[in-house]
């Protein structure tokens, strides 16, 4: 029988508990129908069927015997008595093991070795042992590292601390920035603890993913969101709207792309006006401009309010291209990847220092041209 596995593989205590729960559900609830398992009570006895089994007229003892160590019973019990019953968390765990694409047999076969999926920079793994389904959580870039080489945790609260700082111990104001530190692993987690750890690392992503999946994601677009702002963020509302949504395009291009955030932007300029910027490839959605975006936009609002001036600098063609290289390297986060010996790179530190020594005066003015013409 394909759906039968030895008692040791399920755990005898779990098996007995699952069968007791099945009988109670059949007797008190009118029957069970889930993931290919059907069980019910009739005048001539119990009925029990799976894709591999079809039994009728069973006694209590017969039903216990046929249901014992059946993966369909174990599967039903996990999803109705062990997994979190919150709709979003339940659906998230089902997504993780591919419940909508795989049969129970296929899933249990995969769970023996462990089945993994990505969630932002996370590698999520579900597996099954004598204690039932267990979960592992680590950085995706540590997927091939031995557990012994990583700092191990079993308390979801540790995830909150991991999310605070990057690998250089810098504070991460945006928890979905692609700067999650490496070197840790959460092992042997129960389903509720696992989901809680994911939520500490990426707050509200499971809930918003589920809302979007159900067609119930409440998106707040730029104009609506900024109109609500008060205090220091109220300044964003004054941004010149004469450019249409061009300025918001620039905000999204700077902040809301895969290189800066693992979410997928779903908000636009307004309900009728899309932004002409890629949304990102993230698994979970961004439903409104975040505080980091608003903080940046507030600063840009102030900077864009300045009147333009014309400055004249004398540069060689190579020096002009070097300035462009420096801006690109900083914007794309590539400065640290440029080695000291890479002097052919425009953003190389030695070349930048030479550029400064040649073209900046003692007051830090490029080509000796002051920012304020009255200086």
Number of C-alpha atoms within 10 A of each C-alpha: 7 10 16 15 13 11 16 12 15 22 15 16 12 19 23 18 13 23 22 15 17 24 21 13 15 18 16 10 11 12 19 20 13 14 16 15 20 19 25 20 20 13 6 10 14 21 19 21 18 19 15 11 13 11 14 17 15 18 14 11 9 16 21 16 13 16 24 25 25 23 21 24 25 21 19 21 20 17 15 13 11 14 18 19 13 11 11 18 19 18 19 17 21 14 13 17 23 17 15 11 10 12 14 20 15 13 18 21 14 17 19 14 13 20 19 20 15 14 20 22 21 20 18 23 21 24 21 20 16 14 14 17 22 20 23 21 25 22 20 17 13 17 15 7 11 9 16 9 11 15 11 15 17 18 14 20 14 15 22 18 11 17 21 18 17 16 12 8 9 11 12 16 12 17 19 20 21 17 20 20 19 18 16 19 22 24 18 19 20 18 21 18 19 25 21 19 22 20 17 21 23 24 16 13 21 22 20 19 20 21 16 16 13 10 9 11 17 13 19 19 20 18 16 14 18 18 13 10 14 11 6 9 17 14 17 21 17 13 17 13 11 8 9 11 20 14 19 21 18 15 18 23 17 16 18 25 20 19 14 18 21 25 25 19 24 20 24 25 22 15 13 7 12 14 17 15 17 14 20 19 15 18 14 23 25 24 19 18 22 13 12 12 16 20 14 14 23 20 13 15 18 13 10 14 11 8 6 7 8 4 9 8 11 10 12 9 8 10 16 13 12 20 16 13 16 19 14 15 19 12 11 12 12 12 16 12 10 16 13 12 10 14 14 10 18 24 25 23 19 16 18 18 12 12 16 15 12 11 18 15 14 9 9 13 13 18 15 13 16 14 11 7 8 5 6
